């Protein structure tokens, strides 16, 4: 197998494993994803940010037998973070 064939096979394999991007307007983020976006530990997001009255409200999907993990609309989280931009 040539080097070009190997690269093509690897590219095909990667393409089959990648998930399509979900638009931010509809994507739902958990504390881990919000933490990555805000460059903060997910525990900090959960304990110190999500409890703020201005933080976007959680979306809780129904589950059988318990409370689901809170999810947040990505667009709302981004808008919330951007609202703290310094004004010159």
N, C-alpha and C positions, 0 to 999 in steps of 0.2 A: 504494500500500500504506500502510495506516495505521500509526501508531507501535505500537499494540497488536498488530497482525499481525506486524510486524517483531520485536517482543520475543518473541512466541510462537514464531516460526520460529527465532530464536536459542536459545531455551530448548530446543526440540526438538533442534536440532543439537548443543548441549552434552550433552544427555542421551544421545544416541547415541554420543558420543565418550568419555564417562566409563566407566571400568571399575568393576565392582562391587567393593566392599571385601571383602578376604579377612580372615576372623577371625584375630586375633592368635594364637590357640591353634594355628593350622596354617600361618600365613604364614611364608615363608622370607625372611630378609634377607641381603643382601650387605654388604660393608664400607662401601659408600657409604650404605646405608640405616641401618646401625648408627651410623655417624658422625653422620648427621643427627639421629637420636634422642638420642645422647649429647652432641650439640653439640661434636663433635670432628672433626678432619680424618680422612678414611678411612684415610690412611697411618698416622696415630697409632693408630687402632684395630688395624690389621693388625700394626704393628711393636711396639706396647707393651702392648696389652690382650689380643689374641687368643692371645698366647703364655703368658699367665698360667695356672697350673694350674687356677684356679677358674673361668676363662672357659668358657662352654658349648662342647661339642665340635662340630666342624664336621660338616656333612652334605655329602658329595661324591657328586653324581649321576654315574652312568656316562656317559662320552662315548667316541666312537670316536677313537682315536689320541692321547689325551692326558689330562692331569689337569684335572678341572673346577674352576671357581672355587668356593671354599668358601662354603657357605650356612649360616645359623644360624637355629634356631627363634626367632621373635620373642618368644614368651612366655618362653623360657629367658633371652634377653638382658635382657629387662625385669626378670625376677626376680633375675638376677645384679646388675644395676645397683641395684635396690632393696635388696639385701643390704648395701650400703654406706651406707645411711641412718644418720645420726648418732643415737645413743641418748642421751637426756637423763637 
